Amino acid sequence: MGDILRDTPAEGVCRLTLNRPDALNSLSYAMYGELIDHLESIRYDHDVRVVLLTGAGRAFCAGHDTRAGGAPDWVDEGLGKAQWQRRIMDKLGQIPLRMRALPQPVICAVNGAAAGAGYALALAADMTVAARSAKFVNAFHNAGTGHELGFSYMLPRLVGAQRAAELMLTGRAVMAEEAERIGLVLRCIDDARLMDEALALADAVMANSPIGIALTKSSMWLNADAPSLEAAIEMENRAIFMSQSTGDTGEKRKAFFEKRRPKFTGQ
């Protein structure tokens, strides 16, 4: 068993739990590869409707483990520092890209500290909910810069350019209630209710057709950088055509009028 637990807390929900609680779920090099493998297998699993990412114990993720992180098995020995670092970051940079590319929405439930790479994981999710104990720490400065893993791209789009500049350039920590207020997270929740609220959010998503959710997620993120309103509308129109040609969209419409939960079949 690796250091990421995978289970199904509710039908349609795949939960990935970072499971090194004694190390505050800091990430080893093996865990990066393990997380990428999980995301790749989930991508093509039709039974998974929503992905839930969280941490075991009293922290979400303290970032990269600089003491017991192991060695990256995808990097050849004997490389110079620049070549070595380039290969490291090329692999790590796949994680937020794969999270955004999943057809299933990713909900991040942040319990306790989210630092460095853990902070970036919370930003990469489609929706993030935080326990009141949560704290977001820009620990990237400890490695020489205030950004990694797409941090400088994702943070300004959530909180605005000036707020992002302050948080990135000073490294100031953000507590959960402020994170909610500035749009860094969707909502702040009492610790005891964090998982229940995350599962309720997942359930609300799953009331809609799988293809409709997948296409909506894709349009949302791609249209964040659309060159024009016309281009964004064209992408939406194509998604609508694709979705409305499916049986699941018809089932969603029928269930709405019959006031019942839809039963999707992937048709």
N, C-alpha and C positions, 0 to 999 in steps of 0.2 A: 504493500500500500504506500502511495506517495504522501506528500504533505498537503494535498488538496483533496478534501472529501467531496464526494458527489452523491447526492441523494435526491429523493422526490418527496418533498414535504406536502405536496398537493398535486392532484392530477394535472399534468401539463406543465408543471414547474420543475425545472432542473436547478437544484441549489448546489453551488460550488462554495465550499468553506475553506478558507486558508487555515491550515491546521498546524501551526507551530506556536501554540499559545505561550509556552515558556520563553519564546523569543519575540513575543508580541507580533507573531505572524510575519516577521521580516522574511523577505524573499531570498531564497537560495537560487543559484543558477539552474539547478534541477527543476525548481518550481516554475521558472519562466517557461521552460520547455513543456512542463506538465500542463500548465494553464493553456498554452497554445494548442496542445493536443486535444484538450477538452473542448475548447472553442471550435476547433475544426470538426470534431465528431458531432457536436451539437448542431452545427450548421445544416447538416443533412438529416437530422433526426426529426421526422414529422411529428412525433409524439411530444416533443418539447415545444411548448408554446411561449414560455417566458423563462429567462435565465435570471437567477437570483444569486448575487455575489456578496459574501459576508465573511467575517472572521470569527475564529473560535476564541473564547475567553474574553479578556478585558480590553482588547484592542482590535481594530480592523486590520491594519498593516503598518508596521513601523518603517517600511521602505526596504531597501536592499540590505541584506545582512553582510556587513563589512568584516565580521569576525569569523563567521562559520558558514559563509556562502558557498563554499566549495569552488570548483573550477568549471568553466564553461566547456562542455565536451564538444562543442561545434567549432571551436577555434583551435587552429593548429599551433603546436608549440614552436617557439623560436621566432615568432613574429615580433617586429618592433612595436613600440607602445602605440603609435598612431594606427597601425594596421590591426593590432589586437583590439583596441578600443572601437574601431570602426565596425568590426565584426560583432562585437558585443552589442553595440547599440542598434545595429541593423536587426538583430534578432529580437531585442527587447521592444523595439519600435513596432513590431508586428502586433503586439498585444492590443493597444487601443484601436489600431486599424481593423483587427479581426472582430473586436467587440462592436464597432460601428457597422461592420459589414454583415453581421449576423442578421438573418431575416427575423429572428426572434428579438423582442425588446430585452434589454439588460437592465435590471433593477439592482442597484447597489444599496445594501443596508449597512451603514457605517456605525459600528459599535466601538466607541473609544477612539484612540488616536489613529489618524490617517496621515502618514508622513511620507515625503518623497514619492516613491513609486506608488505607494498606497493612495496618496493624494491624487495622482494621475489616474489611477483606476477609477476613483470616484467621479472624476471629471469625464471620463470616457463613457461611462454608463449613460443610457438613455434617460434614466430617472434615478436620482439618489435621495434616499431618506436617511436621516441621521438621528441617532439617539442623543439625548441631552448631554451625555458624557462625551460626545464626539468632539474631536479637535483636529483641525486641518493645519499641518505644519509643512512649510516649504523647506524641507531638509536638503533640497538639491544644492543649496549654497555650500553645504558641507563637502560637496564633491567639486566645487569650484565655479558652478553657475547656478542660476535660479530657475532652471528649466530643463526638463527631459521628457521624453515620451509624448511629445505633442502638447506639453503643458502651456507653452506660449501661444499656441493656436486655440486651445479649448477654453482656457480661463477667461480671456477677454470677451469671448462670445457668450459667456454666462453672466459675467458681472460688469462688463463694460471696460473700456480701455484704461481709464484713469484708476479705477479700483484695482484692476489687474496689475497695473504698473506698480502701485503701492505694495501689493501683496508679493509680487515677484521681486521687486528691487530691495525691499526691506526684510523680507522673510518673516514678517509678522504672522503669528498663529491666529487662526480664526476659530472661535468657539461655535457650537452648533446653532445657537439662537441667532447669532450674527450671520452665519452661513445661510440660514433660511431667509433672513431679511434682505440680503444682497443678491439672492438668486443663485448662490453657489450650490444649494441643495433644494429639493422640492419642498420638504417640510422637516421640522424638528419634532421628535416624538419622545415620550417618556421611555426610558430604557426597557422597562418590562414589556412594553407594547410594540417594540421595534419590529420583531419578526411578524407579528400578527398584522401590523399595518402594511408591511411589505407584501405579505401574501394577499391581503385584501386588494392592494393595488394591482397585483398580478391577476387576480380573479376578474377585476374590472376590465383589464386588457383582453382577457380570454373570452369575454362575451362577444367579441367581434371576430370576423372571419380571419383565419390565418393568413390568407393571401392579401387581404385588405390591410392587415397590420404590417406585413412585410413590405408591401408597396408604399404604405404611408411612411414607415420609418425610413425607407430608402429615399423617398422624395424629400422628406424633412431635412436629412443631412446633406443630400446633394444640392438642394435648393438654397442651403445656407450660403453657398458661393455661386449661385446662379448669376449669369451676367446681366440678366434683365427679368422684369416681371413676365414678359412674353415667354421667355425660355422656361421659367418656373411653371407657368400655366400649361405649356406644352407637355412638360414632363408629367404633370398631374393628369392631363387628359389621356395620355397613353396608359397611365396606371389605372385610371377609371375604366378604360376599354378592356384592359386585361382582366381586371377584377370582376367586372360585370358579366364576363363570359363564363364564369365559374358557377358550379352548383352551390358552393358554400355561400356565395353572396346572395343567391336566391333564398337559401335557408335562413340567412340572417334577416332578410326582409320579411319572410313568412313568419318567423318567430316573433318579430317586433309586433306585427299585427295581431298575432295570437297570444301575445303577452306571456311568453314562455322563454326558457333558456334555449338558445339554438344548439343543434347537434351537428357539428361539422364532420365531414367525411373525407375531405381532401380532394373532392371532385370539382 
